[in-house]
Amino acid sequence: MTTLGFRYRIRQNTGVPRPIRANDLEQAVAGWLSALAWSDWTVTSPSKDMNGTASVPFMSIARLQPAGMPDGDFRELNIMASDGKPFYRELIDDEHGTNIYDEAIDRLWQTVQLLEAATVAARSRTVLIDIVDGAIAFDGGTRKPFPSLCLDRIPRLPDSLSSFRRHRRPVQPADLMLFETSSFTVDEDWFTMMLHGAASLEEAWRRTCRPPQDGRR
């Protein structure tokens, strides 16, 4: 099976048996990332029992599944069909003419890009977002391209992080690191930082969406 590069590490600290805590935490991570990336995405149904043009939620036909050696230092998340079989990688979305598997991966990577932007926003004094041109800048620096999926997900990021925080708490204590990156060492300080960054992104997004206050209609 080809892995996607969405790597994470869970280190068990104490108390709860390793398999129970690791499995619960893996499911929390997989559910959080997949919902943030795919929750409102519909695709052409692959079912032969349905009209070829029928659309279904992507999360009804696919899910993220942990992969790798259970005792390995790092494991990964892969896209699997909802029945547990390998996802059909040649499936085409008839409406948009895109490869659904490739689009699913792209949406995951854009979600990671949004999370990275939240870490930068948490350390920045100002955030500027340009929805029209799809760009973002921090502290008056150079504007950088920011994908439309990232922009669309900004309003829901605070609630998404809060939900992940609630699902993680029942399986503490366990050290979790996402994407092999120290800035994604998930603990209470990380959630505090990410929620601050998400709030800064949301405020910048809302300023961009706010109509001009000049009395014109």
Order of alpha helices (4+ residues) and beta strands (2+ residues): beta-alpha-beta-beta-beta-beta-beta-beta-alpha-beta-beta-beta-alpha-alpha-beta-beta-alpha
